[in-house]
Amino acid sequence: MSSRRDFMGMALGGFAALGGIAALYAAKKTWDPLPSVKAGGFTTIDLSVAKENELVIEKWRGKPIFILKKSASMPKDNREIVIGGNRYLVAIGLCTHLGCIPAYLPNDLMFKCACHGGEFDSNGKQTFGPPPRPLDIPPFKINGTSLVLGETGPEYEKMLANKLTQSV
């Protein structure tokens, strides 16, 4: 009889140990950052391959990022990024009205939102319709001919400072 009792005790102890290990594993998983947080870190984009007046769309933190290498005929703006003598618009590709993704019309040099007819110029500034503000600019840092999204560099901070002084 004692051998059966010993077996039952050892079986119960084994299951308890497995349950404890499973609980510790689950607790550790809750402390780990989510995959979406890990993926939302930094994104590096090589701008040397961009062509003038051709929109490049990248993805960063689940949002489309518009990168437009500007031609000499496009108007200059304090929201553009200058790398090696080339000018770029870098903006989050979501309409500031309701978050739709505007289409780029290269012949008209503008972005047009199909949802409610909002329009943005090649600098990302709203020119028509319901959008309340220009396209948002993601935090960035310039690294040679590359752009690192998600990291705040001096160029981005300067852009923010210009924005604050214009709104005052």
N, CA, C and O of each residue as an XYZ file, in Angstrom:
672
protein
N       0.810     -1.183      0.000
C       0.000      0.000      0.000
C       0.860      1.256      0.000
O       0.512      2.263     -0.616
N       1.987      1.182      0.699
C       2.834      2.372      0.772
C       3.453      2.695     -0.592
O       3.716      3.864     -0.874
N       3.690      1.709     -1.433
C       4.255      1.987     -2.743
C       3.264      2.751     -3.623
O       3.660      3.612     -4.408
N       1.968      2.429     -3.488
C       0.956      3.167     -4.242
C       0.865      4.606     -3.738
O       0.738      5.539     -4.531
N       0.929      4.781     -2.425
C       0.881      6.105     -1.825
C       2.121      6.912     -2.247
O       2.010      8.101     -2.544
N       3.280      6.280     -2.273
C       4.501      6.962     -2.716
C       4.389      7.397     -4.176
O       4.788      8.502     -4.543
N       3.839      6.508     -4.997
C       3.655      6.846     -6.414
C       2.726      8.051     -6.576
O       3.019      8.963     -7.349
N       1.615      8.054     -5.854
C       0.664      9.162     -5.938
C       1.313     10.477     -5.473
O       1.080     11.528     -6.071
N       2.102     10.419     -4.436
C       2.795     11.611     -3.931
C       3.809     12.130     -4.939
O       3.914     13.337     -5.158
N       4.547     11.226     -5.547
C       5.544     11.643     -6.539
C       4.866     12.190     -7.793
O       5.336     13.163     -8.382
N       3.756     11.562     -8.202
C       3.033     12.064     -9.369
C       2.495     13.466     -9.092
O       2.604     14.355     -9.937
N       1.915     13.662     -7.911
C       1.402     14.982     -7.544
C       2.541     15.999     -7.480
O       2.387     17.125     -7.951
N       3.648     15.625     -6.919
C       4.819     16.513     -6.844
C       5.341     16.876     -8.231
O       5.718     18.022     -8.479
N       5.361     15.892     -9.135
C       5.817     16.140    -10.501
C       4.915     17.114    -11.234
O       5.387     18.032    -11.906
N       3.581     16.902    -11.096
C       2.645     17.827    -11.734
C       2.748     19.230    -11.141
O       2.641     20.223    -11.860
N       2.956     19.308     -9.822
C       3.110     20.611     -9.171
C       4.373     21.316     -9.677
O       4.365     22.526     -9.898
N       5.445     20.563     -9.857
C       6.681     21.145    -10.368
C       6.493     21.655    -11.794
O       6.941     22.751    -12.129
N       5.825     20.851    -12.637
C       5.555     21.297    -14.006
C       4.672     22.546    -14.019
O       4.894     23.456    -14.818
N       3.680     22.589    -13.141
C       2.816     23.769    -13.043
C       3.599     24.994    -12.595
O       3.372     26.097    -13.091
N       4.515     24.801    -11.664
C       5.353     25.916    -11.201
C       6.255     26.446    -12.310
O       6.420     27.657    -12.462
N       6.841     25.527    -13.085
C       7.697     25.937    -14.204
C       6.872     26.691    -15.245
O       7.313     27.714    -15.770
N       5.675     26.183    -15.542
C       4.807     26.860    -16.513
C       4.420     28.258    -16.017
O       4.364     29.203    -16.804
N       4.155     28.388    -14.721
C       3.793     29.693    -14.159
C       4.973     30.661    -14.241
O       4.785     31.833    -14.567
N       6.173     30.192    -13.951
C       7.358     31.054    -14.054
C       7.599     31.494    -15.501
O       7.940     32.649    -15.753
N       7.421     30.566    -16.447
C       7.592     30.900    -17.861
C       6.573     31.964    -18.287
O       6.914     32.919    -18.985
N       5.322     31.787    -17.857
C       4.281     32.767    -18.194
C       4.598     34.126    -17.577
O       4.399     35.156    -18.221
N       5.081     34.140    -16.352
C       5.441     35.409    -15.700
C       6.579     36.089    -16.450
O       6.564     37.307    -16.629
N       7.571     35.308    -16.890
C       8.687     35.895    -17.638
C       8.200     36.481    -18.960
O       8.660     37.547    -19.369
N       7.268     35.791    -19.637
C       6.743     36.290    -20.915
C       6.027     37.633    -20.735
O       6.058     38.472    -21.635
N       5.394     37.841    -19.599
C       4.702     39.116    -19.371
C       5.694     40.242    -19.136
O       5.356     41.405    -19.352
N       6.895     39.934    -18.705
C       7.897     40.972    -18.492
C       8.627     41.345    -19.771
O       9.174     42.444    -19.869
N       8.647     40.453    -20.749
C       9.312     40.727    -22.020
C       8.526     41.776    -22.810
O       7.297     41.802    -22.741
N       9.216     42.641    -23.557
C       8.479     43.590    -24.398
C       7.706     42.860    -25.498
O       8.135     41.814    -25.985
N       6.585     43.419    -25.871
C       5.770     42.829    -26.925
C       6.510     42.869    -28.258
O       7.347     43.747    -28.467
N       6.221     41.938    -29.163
C       6.862     41.971    -30.477
C       6.598     43.287    -31.213
O       7.456     43.767    -31.954
N       5.419     43.867    -31.011
C       5.120     45.138    -31.673
C       6.005     46.261    -31.152
O       6.348     47.181    -31.894
N       6.378     46.187    -29.871
C       7.265     47.203    -29.306
C       8.678     47.010    -29.842
O       9.358     47.983    -30.169
N       9.121     45.764    -29.933
C      10.443     45.493    -30.494
C      10.526     45.955    -31.939
O      11.523     46.551    -32.346
N       9.482     45.682    -32.720
C       9.462     46.061    -34.133
C       9.322     47.562    -34.303
O       9.667     48.102    -35.354
N       8.826     48.235    -33.291
C       8.594     49.671    -33.391
C       9.823     50.499    -33.094
O       9.704     51.712    -32.925
N      10.969     49.914    -33.026
C      12.194     50.641    -32.727
C      12.596     51.576    -33.840
O      11.838     52.469    -34.221
N      13.775     51.372    -34.355
C      14.322     52.245    -35.376
C      14.254     51.574    -36.751
O      14.405     50.358    -36.873
N      14.028     52.378    -37.762
C      14.032     51.912    -39.143
C      15.016     52.768    -39.914
O      14.923     53.995    -39.886
N      15.957     52.138    -40.602
C      16.947     52.868    -41.396
C      16.566     52.785    -42.869
O      16.301     51.706    -43.398
N      16.545     53.941    -43.516
C      16.164     54.025    -44.923
C      17.305     54.673    -45.700
O      17.757     55.767    -45.362
N      17.765     53.987    -46.742
C      18.827     54.519    -47.602
C      18.190     55.464    -48.627
O      17.411     55.025    -49.474
N      18.514     56.739    -48.552
C      17.924     57.734    -49.441
C      18.686     57.892    -50.758
O      18.226     58.603    -51.651
N      19.834     57.247    -50.889
C      20.628     57.413    -52.111
C      19.947     56.795    -53.328
O      20.287     57.146    -54.458
N      18.995     55.885    -53.126
C      18.329     55.225    -54.252
C      17.050     55.957    -54.678
O      16.434     55.585    -55.677
N      16.649     56.987    -53.936
C      15.412     57.710    -54.262
C      15.584     58.503    -55.556
O      16.658     59.033    -55.843
N      14.494     58.573    -56.333
C      14.492     59.322    -57.589
C      13.608     60.551    -57.434
O      12.645     60.544    -56.668
N      13.947     61.608    -58.172
C      13.198     62.856    -58.076
C      11.739     62.658    -58.450
O      11.415     61.971    -59.418
N      10.864     63.279    -57.660
C       9.419     63.302    -57.874
C       8.795     61.902    -57.925
O       7.744     61.708    -58.537
N       9.443     60.940    -57.284
C       8.907     59.582    -57.201
C       8.748     59.227    -55.736
O       9.724     59.214    -54.986
N       7.525     58.941    -55.328
C       7.229     58.681    -53.928
C       7.704     57.291    -53.516
O       7.420     56.300    -54.188
N       8.428     57.234    -52.406
C       8.848     55.974    -51.802
C       8.033     55.825    -50.518
O       7.950     56.757    -49.718
N       7.443     54.666    -50.329
C       6.648     54.428    -49.128
C       7.314     53.331    -48.308
O       7.489     52.207    -48.779
N       7.678     53.666    -47.092
C       8.254     52.708    -46.150
C       7.268     52.526    -45.010
O       6.306     53.285    -44.891
N       7.500     51.529    -44.175
C       6.629     51.296    -43.034
C       7.433     51.453    -41.758
O       8.526     50.903    -41.625
N       6.879     52.214    -40.818
C       7.530     52.431    -39.536
C       6.450     52.455    -38.462
O       5.517     53.255    -38.530
N       6.579     51.574    -37.471
C       5.616     51.459    -36.379
C       4.186     51.292    -36.891
O       3.242     51.831    -36.315
N       4.044     50.548    -37.967
C       2.736     50.264    -38.523
C       2.132     51.391    -39.328
O       0.976     51.304    -39.742
N       2.893     52.452    -39.560
C       2.382     53.597    -40.320
C       3.169     53.740    -41.620
O       4.361     53.439    -41.666
N       2.490     54.206    -42.688
C       3.233     54.461    -43.925
C       4.045     55.743    -43.795
O       3.566     56.743    -43.260
N       5.258     55.704    -44.282
C       6.124     56.883    -44.288
C       6.350     57.273    -45.736
O       6.823     56.467    -46.537
N       6.012     58.511    -46.069
C       6.206     59.038    -47.417
C       7.574     59.695    -47.498
O       7.925     60.533    -46.668
N       8.346     59.301    -48.511
C       9.645     59.926    -48.775
C       9.614     60.392    -50.222
O       9.450     59.593    -51.144
N       9.772     61.677    -50.401
C       9.723     62.266    -51.737
C      10.987     63.082    -51.963
O      11.227     64.085    -51.290
N      11.792     62.632    -52.925
C      12.974     63.408    -53.300
C      12.483     64.541    -54.186
O      11.885     64.315    -55.238
N      12.748     65.768    -53.739
C      12.199     66.927    -54.420
C      13.103     67.384    -55.557
O      14.329     67.332    -55.456
N      12.480     67.830    -56.630
C      13.232     68.358    -57.765
C      13.521     69.838    -57.517
O      12.975     70.445    -56.595
N      14.373     70.397    -58.339
C      14.747     71.806    -58.182
C      13.556     72.735    -58.402
O      13.528     73.844    -57.868
N      12.574     72.290    -59.185
C      11.419     73.147    -59.472
C      10.403     73.174    -58.330
O       9.527     74.039    -58.310
N      10.504     72.252    -57.392
C       9.561     72.224    -56.268
C       9.924     73.313    -55.264
O      11.104     73.581    -55.037
N       8.913     73.940    -54.662
C       9.197     75.024    -53.719
C       9.944     74.534    -52.487
O       9.730     73.421    -52.007
N      10.834     75.401    -51.986
C      11.579     75.069    -50.776
C      10.699     75.318    -49.562
O       9.756     76.109    -49.603
N      11.034     74.615    -48.473
C      10.241     74.737    -47.258
C      11.117     74.382    -46.066
O      12.107     73.664    -46.207
N      10.749     74.889    -44.883
C      11.539     74.589    -43.691
C      11.227     73.203    -43.122
O      11.848     72.783    -42.145
N      10.269     72.490    -43.727
C       9.932     71.126    -43.288
C      10.690     70.064    -44.074
O      10.534     68.874    -43.796
N      11.497     70.457    -45.036
C      12.206     69.466    -45.835
C      13.545     69.113    -45.193
O      14.105     69.873    -44.403
N      14.031     67.942    -45.561
C      15.305     67.439    -45.058
C      16.312     67.554    -46.189
O      16.030     67.154    -47.318
N      17.481     68.096    -45.892
C      18.524     68.250    -46.904
C      19.671     67.298    -46.560
O      20.257     67.359    -45.480
N      19.969     66.414    -47.520
C      21.073     65.469    -47.357
C      21.904     65.508    -48.629
O      21.410     65.179    -49.707
N      23.148     65.905    -48.509
C      24.055     65.935    -49.656
C      23.561     66.799    -50.805
O      23.754     66.444    -51.968
N      22.934     67.916    -50.502
C      22.431     68.806    -51.539
C      21.071     68.409    -52.098
O      20.483     69.166    -52.870
N      20.562     67.244    -51.727
C      19.233     66.812    -52.161
C      18.211     67.147    -51.085
O      18.491     67.069    -49.889
N      17.019     67.520    -51.539
C      15.943     67.875    -50.615
C      14.884     66.774    -50.610
O      14.532     66.226    -51.654
N      14.386     66.464    -49.420
C      13.412     65.393    -49.257
C      12.255     65.848    -48.373
O      12.435     66.595    -47.411
N      11.068     65.377    -48.727
C       9.945     65.440    -47.816
C       9.865     64.076    -47.161
O       9.823     63.053    -47.845
N       9.845     64.059    -45.847
C       9.638     62.824    -45.095
C       8.465     63.092    -44.163
O       8.535     63.970    -43.303
N       7.384     62.330    -44.337
C       6.182     62.560    -43.551
C       5.457     61.251    -43.299
O       5.585     60.290    -44.058
N       4.696     61.235    -42.222
C       3.821     60.094    -41.956
C       2.677     60.193    -42.955
O       1.999     61.217    -43.028
N       2.465     59.139    -43.718
C       1.515     59.157    -44.824
C       0.075     58.938    -44.409
O      -0.631     58.125    -45.006
N      -0.362     59.650    -43.399
C      -1.752     59.576    -42.951
C      -2.340     60.978    -42.950
O      -1.755     61.904    -42.389
N      -3.489     61.130    -43.575
C      -4.172     62.425    -43.610
C      -4.462     62.862    -42.182
O      -4.897     62.059    -41.357
N      -4.224     64.116    -41.896
C      -4.410     64.624    -40.543
C      -5.876     64.881    -40.220
O      -6.198     65.327    -39.119
N      -6.763     64.605    -41.166
C      -8.195     64.753    -40.908
C      -8.732     63.503    -40.218
O      -9.139     63.562    -39.058
N      -8.736     62.379    -40.921
C      -9.266     61.146    -40.335
C      -8.330     59.947    -40.479
O      -8.725     58.823    -40.168
N      -7.099     60.164    -40.942
C      -6.120     59.087    -40.988
C      -6.118     58.235    -42.238
O      -5.520     57.158    -42.241
N      -6.768     58.682    -43.302
C      -6.707     57.953    -44.569
C      -5.317     58.150    -45.186
O      -4.580     59.053    -44.791
N      -4.969     57.303    -46.150
C      -3.663     57.408    -46.804
C      -3.837     58.175    -48.108
O      -4.477     57.676    -49.033
N      -3.273     59.391    -48.200
C      -3.400     60.159    -49.444
C      -2.562     59.553    -50.566
O      -1.542     58.909    -50.320
N      -3.005     59.768    -51.788
C      -2.259     59.323    -52.971
C      -1.401     60.484    -53.468
O      -1.796     61.645    -53.373
N      -0.228     60.158    -53.997
C       0.637     61.193    -54.563
C       0.353     61.304    -56.055
O       0.347     60.305    -56.773
N       0.120     62.518    -56.507
C      -0.111     62.799    -57.923
C       1.128     63.518    -58.460
O       1.246     64.733    -58.297
N       2.058     62.790    -59.100
C       3.332     63.392    -59.503
C       3.185     64.508    -60.535
O       3.988     65.441    -60.538
N       2.189     64.440    -61.404
C       2.012     65.497    -62.409
C       1.545     66.799    -61.780
O       1.867     67.882    -62.269
N       0.778     66.693    -60.685
C       0.261     67.883    -59.995
C       1.122     68.288    -58.808
O       0.877     69.328    -58.196
N       2.129     67.483    -58.472
C       3.016     67.721    -57.336
C       2.228     67.906    -56.049
O       2.469     68.845    -55.290
N       1.275     66.993    -55.809
C       0.477     67.099    -54.595
C      -0.021     65.727    -54.153
O      -0.023     64.760    -54.915
N      -0.443     65.684    -52.893
C      -1.064     64.509    -52.310
C      -2.561     64.783    -52.215
O      -2.973     65.874    -51.820
N      -3.368     63.796    -52.575
C      -4.821     63.962    -52.504
C      -5.403     62.799    -51.712
O      -5.131     61.632    -51.994
N      -6.209     63.147    -50.715
C      -6.854     62.153    -49.879
C      -8.211     61.811    -50.482
O      -9.043     62.693    -50.697
N      -8.429     60.535    -50.753
C      -9.667     60.097    -51.390
C     -10.858     60.111    -50.434
O     -12.003     60.112    -50.885
N     -10.614     60.121    -49.144
C     -11.723     60.039    -48.184
C     -12.615     61.283    -48.210
O     -13.833     61.173    -48.351
N     -12.008     62.468    -48.074
C     -12.799     63.698    -48.011
C     -12.226     64.811    -48.879
O     -12.583     65.976    -48.703
N     -11.347     64.471    -49.806
C     -10.844     65.449    -50.761
C      -9.764     66.369    -50.252
O      -9.477     67.377    -50.897
N      -9.151     66.067    -49.121
C      -8.066     66.898    -48.607
C      -6.865     66.852    -49.533
O      -6.557     65.819    -50.127
N      -6.190     67.992    -49.645
C      -5.015     68.082    -50.509
C      -3.834     68.647    -49.732
O      -3.982     69.518    -48.875
N      -2.656     68.121    -50.059
C      -1.404     68.565    -49.471
C      -0.431     68.841    -50.604
O      -0.420     68.116    -51.599
N       0.392     69.886    -50.466
C       1.379     70.172    -51.508
C       2.602     69.267    -51.339
O       2.615     68.393    -50.473
N       3.613     69.476    -52.158
C       4.812     68.619    -52.124
C       5.640     68.825    -50.857
O       6.607     68.100    -50.623
N       5.266     69.807    -50.041
C       5.917     70.010    -48.743
C       5.123     69.368    -47.613
O       5.524     69.433    -46.451
N       3.995     68.747    -47.956
C       3.169     68.117    -46.945
C       2.215     69.065    -46.253
O       1.573     68.685    -45.274
N       2.106     70.300    -46.740
C       1.209     71.286    -46.122
C      -0.172     71.197    -46.753
O      -0.305     71.039    -47.966
N      -1.195     71.300    -45.917
C      -2.560     71.214    -46.413
C      -2.880     72.455    -47.244
O      -2.565     73.580    -46.858
N      -3.513     72.222    -48.394
C      -3.854     73.326    -49.296
C      -5.345     73.412    -49.564
O      -5.845     74.447    -50.005
N      -6.066     72.305    -49.292
C      -7.501     72.310    -49.557
C      -8.177     71.227    -48.729
O      -7.588     70.184    -48.449
N      -9.413     71.486    -48.344
C     -10.221     70.465    -47.694
C     -10.137     70.491    -46.187
O      -9.665     71.463    -45.598
N     -10.599     69.416    -45.561
C     -10.741     69.400    -44.104
C      -9.490     69.120    -43.261
O      -9.572     69.266    -42.042
N      -8.336     68.729    -43.825
C      -7.202     68.461    -42.927
C      -6.847     69.702    -42.104
O      -6.669     70.788    -42.655
N      -6.745     69.533    -40.773
C      -6.486     70.681    -39.909
C      -5.024     71.141    -39.852
O      -4.738     72.257    -39.415
N      -4.107     70.284    -40.290
C      -2.683     70.633    -40.192
C      -1.906     69.870    -41.263
O      -2.449     68.965    -41.896
N      -0.652     70.227    -41.468
C       0.177     69.503    -42.448
C       0.388     68.043    -42.041
O       0.091     67.646    -40.914
N       0.909     67.255    -42.987
C       1.271     65.877    -42.678
C       2.298     65.880    -41.552
O       3.187     66.731    -41.518
N       2.176     64.940    -40.641
C       3.091     64.868    -39.506
C       4.445     64.331    -39.949
O       4.538     63.524    -40.874
N       5.492     64.793    -39.272
C       6.853     64.364    -39.566
C       7.314     63.433    -38.453
O       7.247     63.802    -37.280
N       7.779     62.236    -38.794
C       8.237     61.310    -37.750
C       9.590     61.757    -37.202
O      10.337     62.447    -37.895
N       9.912     61.375    -35.974
C      11.248     61.687    -35.462
C      12.303     60.982    -36.308
O      12.146     59.816    -36.670
N      13.374     61.699    -36.618
C      14.401     61.127    -37.485
C      15.777     61.644    -37.095
O      15.926     62.635    -36.381
N      16.768     60.932    -37.594
C      18.166     61.329    -37.457
C      18.835     61.022    -38.786
O      18.586     59.971    -39.377
N      19.677     61.922    -39.259
C      20.401     61.714    -40.505
C      21.723     61.021    -40.191
O      22.476     61.440    -39.312
N      21.983     59.941    -40.940
C      23.216     59.173    -40.761
C      23.836     58.963    -42.142
O      23.572     57.953    -42.795
N      24.651     59.906    -42.583
C      25.236     59.840    -43.926
C      24.165     60.092    -44.960
O      23.548     61.157    -44.971
N      23.931     59.105    -45.849
C      22.845     59.225    -46.832
C      21.618     58.438    -46.383
O      20.685     58.230    -47.158
N      21.631     58.007    -45.133
C      20.498     57.250    -44.601
C      19.718     58.082    -43.594
O      20.232     59.022    -42.988
N      18.478     57.701    -43.445
C      17.590     58.339    -42.495
C      17.195     57.283    -41.473
O      16.743     56.202    -41.850
N      17.357     57.576    -40.195
C      16.990     56.649    -39.135
C      15.701     57.167    -38.507
O      15.699     58.186    -37.817
N      14.605     56.453    -38.755
C      13.317     56.846    -38.195
C      13.189     56.319    -36.774
O      13.602     55.197    -36.480
N      12.621     57.125    -35.903
C      12.421     56.732    -34.516
C      13.472     57.289    -33.582
O      13.318     57.222    -32.363
N      14.524     57.829    -34.131
C      15.593     58.423    -33.327
C      15.577     59.930    -33.564
O      15.473     60.379    -34.706
N      15.677     60.702    -32.501
C      15.625     62.156    -32.619
C      17.029     62.711    -32.812
O      17.883     62.579    -31.935
N      17.262     63.330    -33.957
C      18.555     63.941    -34.253
C      18.460     65.451    -34.214
O      17.372     65.999    -34.040
N      19.597     66.139    -34.377
C      19.601     67.607    -34.304
C      18.758     68.262    -35.402
O      18.189     69.332    -35.187
N      18.675     67.631    -36.566
C      17.874     68.201    -37.658
C      16.386     68.187    -37.302
O      15.661     69.139    -37.591
N      15.947     67.114    -36.680
C      14.545     67.012    -36.267
C      14.243     68.025    -35.163
O      13.203     68.683    -35.182
N      15.156     68.143    -34.208
C      14.957     69.107    -33.115
C      14.908     70.533    -33.652
O      14.130     71.352    -33.164
N      15.738     70.835    -34.657
C      15.718     72.162    -35.276
C      14.371     72.397    -35.973
O      13.813     73.492    -35.906
N      13.859     71.362    -36.639
C      12.568     71.467    -37.308
C      11.455     71.740    -36.293
O      10.564     72.552    -36.542
N      11.515     71.051    -35.143
C      10.522     71.275    -34.091
C      10.630     72.692    -33.532
O       9.615     73.335    -33.264
N      11.862     73.180    -33.357
C      12.053     74.534    -32.848
C      11.482     75.563    -33.823
O      10.864     76.540    -33.401
N      11.686     75.347    -35.126
C      11.109     76.259    -36.147
C       9.595     76.238    -36.080
O       8.953     77.279    -36.214
N       9.021     75.066    -35.876
C       7.565     74.920    -35.812
C       7.020     75.683    -34.599
O       5.990     76.351    -34.696
N       7.710     75.584    -33.460
C       7.250     76.269    -32.262
C       7.344     77.780    -32.402
O       6.458     78.499    -31.939
N       8.406     78.271    -33.033
C       8.546     79.723    -33.174
C       7.546     80.272    -34.192
O       7.143     81.431    -34.091
N       7.143     79.465    -35.163
C       6.149     79.925    -36.146
C       4.752     79.984    -35.541
O       3.948     80.832    -35.928
N       4.448     79.078    -34.580
C       3.116     79.042    -34.014
C       2.921     80.094    -32.934
O       1.788     80.364    -32.537
N       4.010     80.694    -32.448
C       3.903     81.708    -31.386
C       3.608     83.058    -31.978
O       3.483     84.039    -31.245
